[in-house]
């Protein structure tokens, strides 16, 4: 699934699914780029208190439909989210 609106210049799109969408009360938003991947969770936690523990710690993350790992600390060669990228926060799905 991709967003219907392209991110404005200097931004990337972040898509929220399931409990991520419930916690943020949004299905998507734009965030300023570039952003090192290690700073994504702290940035979202600053905006949405409790988001990391309740949702992010158990979620998968994709950038442009490719799964990425989120390092706990910055590294010299870490992935940088660029202008125009599409990031998705995908919490675990339960069935029943």
C-alpha positions as CSV (number, residue, x, y, z in Angstrom):
1,X,0.0,0.0,0.0
2,X,1.4,3.4,-0.8
3,X,0.2,6.9,0.2
4,X,-2.1,8.8,-2.0
5,X,-0.3,12.1,-1.4
6,X,3.3,12.7,-2.3
7,X,5.5,14.1,0.5
8,X,6.3,17.8,0.1
9,X,9.9,18.8,-0.8
10,X,12.4,18.0,2.0
11,X,10.1,15.4,3.6
12,X,9.3,11.7,3.6
13,X,6.0,10.0,4.2
14,X,5.4,7.7,7.2
15,X,2.5,5.3,7.2
16,X,0.9,4.0,10.4
17,X,-0.9,0.7,10.5
18,X,-3.1,-1.0,13.1
19,X,-2.1,0.0,16.7
20,X,0.4,2.5,15.3
21,X,-2.5,4.4,13.6
22,X,-4.6,4.1,16.8
23,X,-1.8,5.5,19.0
24,X,-1.1,8.5,16.7
25,X,-4.7,9.0,15.5
26,X,-3.2,9.3,12.0
27,X,-2.8,6.9,9.1
28,X,0.2,8.9,7.7
29,X,2.2,12.1,8.1
30,X,5.2,13.9,6.6
31,X,8.5,14.2,8.5
32,X,11.5,16.3,7.5
33,X,14.3,14.5,5.6
34,X,17.0,13.4,5.7
35,X,16.8,11.5,9.0
36,X,19.2,8.8,10.2
37,X,17.2,5.6,10.8
38,X,18.4,5.4,14.4
39,X,16.7,8.7,15.1
40,X,13.3,7.7,13.8
41,X,12.0,6.0,17.0
42,X,13.2,8.8,19.3
43,X,11.6,11.4,17.1
44,X,8.3,9.6,17.1
45,X,8.5,9.0,20.9
46,X,9.0,12.8,21.3
47,X,5.8,13.4,19.3
48,X,3.7,10.6,20.8
49,X,4.6,9.8,24.4
50,X,4.6,6.1,25.2
51,X,4.6,5.2,21.5
52,X,8.0,3.4,21.6
53,X,7.1,1.0,24.5
54,X,3.5,0.4,23.4
55,X,4.0,0.0,19.7
56,X,7.4,0.7,18.2
57,X,9.4,-1.9,20.2
58,X,7.4,-4.7,18.7
59,X,6.8,-3.3,15.2
60,X,8.5,-4.0,11.8
61,X,9.6,-1.0,9.7
62,X,9.9,-0.8,6.0
63,X,11.5,1.9,3.8
64,X,10.2,1.9,0.2
65,X,8.7,-1.6,0.9
66,X,12.1,-3.0,2.1
67,X,12.3,-4.2,5.7
68,X,15.0,-2.3,7.7
69,X,16.5,-2.8,11.2
70,X,16.4,0.1,13.6
71,X,19.8,0.4,15.5
72,X,19.7,1.5,19.1
73,X,22.6,3.9,18.6
74,X,23.9,5.8,15.5
75,X,26.6,4.2,13.4
76,X,28.9,5.7,10.8
77,X,27.3,3.7,8.0
78,X,23.7,3.7,9.0
79,X,20.7,4.0,6.7
80,X,19.5,7.5,6.0
81,X,15.8,8.1,5.3
82,X,15.8,10.5,2.3
83,X,13.4,13.0,0.8
84,X,10.5,11.2,-1.0
85,X,11.0,7.9,0.8
86,X,8.0,6.0,2.2
87,X,8.4,4.5,5.7
88,X,5.8,2.1,7.2
89,X,5.3,1.2,10.8
90,X,3.8,-2.3,10.9
91,X,2.8,-3.6,14.4
92,X,2.3,-7.3,15.0
93,X,-1.0,-8.6,13.7
94,X,-3.0,-10.9,15.9
95,X,-5.7,-13.2,14.6
96,X,-8.4,-14.9,16.5
